[in-house]
Amino acid sequence: MSLRKIVYLHGLESQQGGQKVDYLSDKGYVFAPEMLYKQNPDLFQDTLEEIKELGEPDLIIGSSMGGYFAYMLASHFENVEVILFNPALKERSVEFRNVTKGKYKVKGTIALSEKDRVIDPKITLETLGEIDELDNFKIKEMKNIGHQIPIYSFRDIYKQHNK
């Protein structure tokens, strides 16, 4: 059995590494790059090329801005699933050059925080509905949680996705 390849993309105000990456490292090989969202307008293309060099991942996980990137990156690979935590699919404070949607439908789990004041869960669901991909997702509502995802919720969603 080959080692599972996981890509983890942190959010705009988060740092590389941490408890989530530590948790995932027990599950397989984790590629968790530093995402310099504000400094690198070509970050999407740079990250896509790095992932292609590693070979198609099994799973891409992203939170907030990282969730937007995870969604868009996964569309470039045929058999990749995603776990998106409060993805910034529509509501972004930073824009990027050359962000392209690939030819593949994105599928997986989307976890939305009930008390998120940064990313409106309703707008996220509307956006997926508009592009006809809402049916490709298991939707998990995280009760009494704001935009930041505690490690216990992260672990729970990961486990539910992999059932």
Disulfide bonds with the S-S distance in Angstrom:
none
